[in-house]
Amino acid sequence: MSRLSAIAVETISGGAALDHLNAALERISKDVIKRPTLNSPRTVRLTITVQPALVEGSDINLPEIDWNVKHSVPGHKGMTTRGYIEEEQIKINLDDPGSQDPRQMVIPFEQPQTIQKEATE
């Protein structure tokens, strides 16, 4: 015999809707802790849709229940990179992380080698 229960968030899909809701809430909570200076809202949305579904040729109604959990956190700010055009291509100087002057070339610095003399007895 089946067990029946009134519709509630914790009973939909055997509790999966509530589990997904709590997981999304945990994700946005971690973001608030990780980025406290970012003064933008984080949101969690649980959408539950209940739609009647009449059995053809009868007055039996077997409603369909769908749910969806969505969450949003503010995006991460990127940085601007300055390129330059050479040979009809946009080039980016990989050795200029600050992108101050994309034409500036970085001369690699090499440590001088130390020559050790063997001690004579």
C-alpha positions as CSV (number, residue, x, y, z in Angstrom):
1,M,0.0,0.0,0.0
2,S,1.3,3.5,-0.9
3,R,1.9,6.2,1.7
4,L,0.3,9.5,0.8
5,S,1.2,12.9,2.1
6,A,0.0,16.4,1.4
7,I,2.1,18.4,-1.0
8,A,5.0,20.3,0.7
9,V,8.5,21.3,-0.3
10,E,9.9,18.5,1.7
11,T,7.7,15.8,0.1
12,I,8.2,16.8,-3.6
13,S,10.3,14.3,-5.4
14,G,11.0,12.5,-2.2
15,G,12.7,15.5,-0.7
16,A,14.9,16.3,-3.7
17,A,13.5,19.7,-4.2
18,L,14.3,20.7,-0.7
19,D,17.8,19.2,-1.0
20,H,18.6,21.2,-4.1
21,L,17.2,24.3,-2.5
22,N,19.5,23.9,0.5
23,A,22.5,23.1,-1.7
24,A,21.9,26.3,-3.7
25,L,21.5,28.3,-0.4
26,E,24.8,26.8,0.8
27,R,26.6,27.9,-2.5
28,I,25.4,31.5,-2.2
29,S,26.3,31.6,1.5
30,K,29.8,30.5,0.8
31,D,30.1,33.2,-1.8
32,V,29.0,35.9,0.7
33,I,31.7,34.6,3.1
34,K,34.4,34.4,0.4
35,R,33.6,37.9,-1.0
36,P,32.2,40.1,1.8
37,T,33.2,43.4,0.1
38,L,31.1,42.6,-2.9
39,N,27.9,44.4,-2.0
40,S,25.6,42.7,-4.5
41,P,22.7,40.3,-3.8
42,R,22.9,36.6,-4.1
43,T,19.6,34.8,-4.8
44,V,18.0,31.4,-4.7
45,R,14.8,30.7,-6.4
46,L,12.6,27.6,-6.1
47,T,9.8,27.5,-8.7
48,I,7.1,24.9,-8.1
49,T,4.5,24.4,-10.9
50,V,1.3,22.4,-10.3
51,Q,-0.7,21.7,-13.4
52,P,-4.0,19.8,-13.6
53,A,-3.9,16.7,-15.7
54,L,-7.3,15.2,-16.4
55,V,-7.4,11.5,-17.4
56,E,-9.0,11.4,-20.8
57,G,-12.7,10.4,-20.7
58,S,-13.0,10.8,-16.9
59,D,-13.1,13.5,-14.2
60,I,-10.0,12.1,-12.5
61,N,-7.4,14.8,-12.0
62,L,-3.8,13.7,-11.5
63,P,-1.9,17.0,-11.2
64,E,1.7,17.2,-12.4
65,I,4.2,18.8,-10.1
66,D,7.4,20.3,-11.5
67,W,10.1,22.1,-9.7
68,N,13.3,24.0,-10.5
69,V,16.0,25.5,-8.3
70,K,18.1,28.4,-9.7
71,H,20.7,30.5,-7.9
72,S,22.8,33.4,-8.9
73,V,25.9,35.1,-7.6
74,P,27.5,38.2,-9.0
75,G,30.1,37.6,-11.6
76,H,33.8,38.0,-11.1
77,K,35.3,41.2,-12.5
78,G,37.9,40.7,-15.2
79,M,40.7,43.0,-16.2
80,T,41.4,45.0,-19.4
81,T,44.1,43.8,-21.7
82,R,45.6,46.1,-24.2
83,G,46.6,44.6,-27.5
84,Y,48.2,46.0,-30.6
85,I,47.7,45.3,-34.3
86,E,50.5,43.7,-36.3
87,E,50.3,41.9,-39.6
88,E,46.5,42.3,-39.6
89,Q,46.1,40.5,-36.3
90,I,45.5,41.7,-32.8
91,K,48.5,40.6,-30.7
92,I,48.7,40.4,-26.9
93,N,52.1,40.7,-25.1
94,L,52.1,37.6,-22.8
95,D,55.1,39.1,-20.9
96,D,53.3,42.2,-19.9
97,P,50.7,41.1,-17.4
98,G,49.7,44.7,-16.5
99,S,49.1,45.4,-20.2
100,Q,50.6,48.9,-19.8
101,D,52.4,48.8,-23.2
102,P,51.8,45.8,-25.3
103,R,54.8,46.6,-27.5
104,Q,57.1,46.6,-24.6
105,M,59.3,43.5,-24.6
106,V,60.6,42.1,-21.4
107,I,64.2,41.0,-21.4
108,P,64.6,37.9,-19.3
109,F,67.0,38.3,-16.4
110,E,69.5,35.5,-15.9
111,Q,71.3,35.0,-12.7
112,P,75.1,35.1,-13.2
113,Q,76.7,31.8,-12.6
114,T,79.0,31.4,-9.7
115,I,82.3,29.6,-10.4
116,Q,83.7,27.8,-7.4
117,K,87.4,27.2,-7.3
118,E,88.6,23.9,-5.8
119,A,90.6,24.3,-2.7
120,T,94.3,23.3,-3.0
121,E,96.0,21.7,-0.2
